[in-house]
Amino acid sequence: MTCLLINGSIALDAGSLTQTLSIERQVGVHTILLSHSHIDHTNCLPFFIENVYGKADRAIDLHASAPTLYAIRKYLFNNDTWPDFTRLPNHLLPAIRFQELEKERPLVVDGVSFTPIAVDHLVPTFGFLIEQDGASVLWSSDTGPTTRLWELANSTPNLKALCLETSFDNSLQDVADVSLHLTPRTLEIELRKLHRRLPVLLHHLKPPCIPRIYEEVERLGNPDVSFLEQGKEYRF
């Protein structure tokens, strides 16, 4: 389940939003950006909306690509799977508002700039260039081997870190290739596209693969590569 909480009020994806935050902290989240529609990135969205319903002082803004918004509306907030909170309590004052993201057009929320970057996954997916106060972090979301992400990694000034997915261990390379994810083997190849040194923080590890991913990444011998830790606060 993938979710990053930024500055206490912005959620990047919503896979574990209600599993890791108290209700009081959930009420402080007013904006969600979705990378794509897969359930490990959207799982907690319906429960989050229910938890903050009537408690938040404003509608929740949900930002995503047009295909992702379409999938969320059709398969999640459709009154069959879950109530349509885009029309509750009514269509004029909804609990959640859908806002379309456009590729490489920055969105600024509370002084933080999010630039959606197209990556290569099974469904339309955005990574994000996140910028605030002169510092930048590049977050890949789910992707197989890709191109534009690395162009930005090499050209963005004041880039402090790159957060890159590594989902499967090398024994599942065929699965990773078909589902457009990375393994330590393809991670090593992708990192050759990076022409500068900076911290590379790995995320999106599939639970059954975690021990072998750790071993295989360690064998790469790259001192710049480490792992994002759940529950840890990062400052860049």
C-alpha positions, 0 to 999 in steps of 0.5 A: 500500500503506497501513501506519502504524507507531505507537510501533514496536509497533502497525501500522495496516493492513498493506499495506506492513508487510514491505516497509518494516521489517526482520525485527527491527523486524517482530518488535517489532510485536504488534498490527495494526488493519485499517481494511478488507479491501481488499488494499492494506491487507492485502497484507503480513499473511500474509508478516508472520505468517510472518516473525515466526512462532516469533520473537514472544513472544506471539500477534499480535492482529489487530483489525478489524470483524466483516465485515473479520475474516470476509473475512480468514478466508474469503479469506486465512487459509483454507489455500487462499490461505495457511495458517490461522495462527489454528490454527498451531501449534494452536488453543490457542496460535495465531500470530494472534488475531482481535479484533472492533472495534466502532464508536466503542468505544475500544481501548487498546493500550500507552497508545494509544487507537484509536476506530473511526469508520465512513467511506463506502467500498465495503466496511465501513471504519473510520477511527480517532481515535488518542489518547495523552497528551492529543494526538489525530490523526484518520485517515480510511482510505479514504473518499468524502464522509463525515459522522461523521469531520468531526463528530469533527474539529470536536469533538475537543479537542487534535486535532493533525492530520487524515490524509485520503485523496486517491486519484485526480486530478480527471480520474478523478472518475467512478472516484473517485465510483464507488469512494468515494474522494476527488480534489482536487476533492472534497477541497476540498468536504470541507474546507469541513466542517472548522470549525477550522484544523489540519494536513491530511496527505493519504495513499493516492495512487494511483501513476499519479495522484501528479503530477497530485494534487500539482499540483491540490492546490497549486492549491487554495491551502490552506496547511494541506494537505500530504502524508504521506511514506513512511518519515518519522516524525511526532510530534504 
